[in-house]
Amino acid sequence: MSVFALGLNHTTAPLDLRGRISFAPEQLGATLRSFRSRLPRADEVAIVSTCNRTELYLGADRDIVTPAFEWLAGIGGVAGDALRPHAYVLEGSSAARHAFRVASGLDSMVLGEPQILGQMKQSVREADQAGTLGGTLQQMFQRSFAVAKEVRSSTEIGAHSISMAAAAVRLAAQLFEDLRDTRVLFVGAGEMIELAATHFAARAPKAIAIANRTAERGAELAARFGGESMRLVDLPARLAEFDIVVSSTASSLPIIGLGAVESALKTRRHRPMFMVDLAVPRDIESEVGRLDDVYLYTVDDLSALVQTAGEKREAAVAQAEAIIEVGVRNFEDWLEQRDSVPLIQALNAQVDDWRSAEIARARKLLASGADTDTVLDALSKGLAQKMLHGTLVELRRAEPAARERLGETIARLFLRGGSRGGPGATPR
């Protein structure tokens, strides 16, 4: 069994394709169980799905990779051949390295962004609760979290990034002369909206509103920022009130359509609207971006703004990559040791059998009145003979060329610190 990572991300696939192959957090458990029912030979599986990526992590034999890939393509309603140019399949240390880089924020659209670590931890919890995680993936993910923590504490990787929310504020500030004169609507109440609201609230806009499907959560978030909460069903009627709209929900279909925005623009007498769609799949219909008075940005559109450069960034990345490589090597060592476990268990079982047999024999001798020293001597010789018998037989049977190599191995195993003799010392 090996570990695999297969999926697509913001560097390999366009936004619309990522939107078709994505899962909300509450869907992960049922999706994992469905995957396992379709592919029962997949020993371990976890899914990481964010606005930037959807990835399957597998602990399985190689022959499971192709059907797993076809399953992933089927989720998005695309043929495997159509998905293949936009996807990747990584195995073993390459899969672990990828997971470590993702957890550390090195594979994100925003270099060093911290949200991905929490998203990965949630994905692992969902897989664990669904009963699909397994020991190998558990080890890989826990090591990825430890590596990410070390990267955060030992490098400045997070200091050289601009979050999506901060980038949205920068863009809005370029469109409006003073953000204090704007009214801002946030659609959704998740982590990304909370982050965006924090950044916009720092600019003291005229009004803030939260529209969310769950009224209680929306009201709670609105209260934190001194805003109002509104029902999601009231959004089309009130859209014209807002200069800035930031949306990030888990809806599988757009919730802000072209017609609603056109109507809002007429009411606003074509005063511009700044709209940010941070959701995957989209919350705002793509056609909205073609309207003259709308400035619509998606997560992909923000990518240029969140990239930073310079010597400090390069140094931080190099430090992070070095930490990751150490983590990968340690995971490789663990995998190799894990492969030896069945042999170690078999050896221990064999030795226990020999020991039990010799102890039983010794007890019979003692019960018959044999001298204790004689019995102990016989026990030790019996164990030694059983342990060496197979090795000596193989050595005698080996061809001359193989016998020399086998003799060197046996000497390393049994003659530690003792005399290894010369070529003539090999038993005949």
URQUILIN-V443029 format. One record per run of one state. SS is the DSSP state (hx for helix, st for strand, lp for the rest). FROM is the first residue (numbers start at 1). TO is the last residue. Records with the same first field share a line. If there is no record, write none. Layout:
BEGIN
SS: FROM-TO + FROM-TO
END
This chain:
BEGIN
lp: 1-1 + 10-14 + 21-24 + 39-43 + 50-52 + 61-61 + 76-79 + 85-87 + 92-92 + 104-114 + 131-133 + 155-156 + 161-163 + 176-178 + 182-182 + 188-190 + 202-206 + 213-214 + 225-227 + 242-243 + 248-255 + 257-257 + 268-272 + 278-283 + 285-285 + 291-293 + 299-310 + 368-371 + 398-399 + 415-422 + 426-428
st: 2-9 + 44-49 + 53-60 + 88-91 + 183-187 + 207-212 + 228-231 + 244-247 + 256-256 + 273-277 + 284-284 + 294-298
hx: 15-20 + 25-38 + 62-75 + 80-84 + 93-103 + 115-130 + 134-154 + 157-160 + 164-175 + 179-181 + 191-201 + 215-224 + 232-241 + 258-267 + 286-290 + 311-367 + 372-397 + 400-414 + 423-425
END
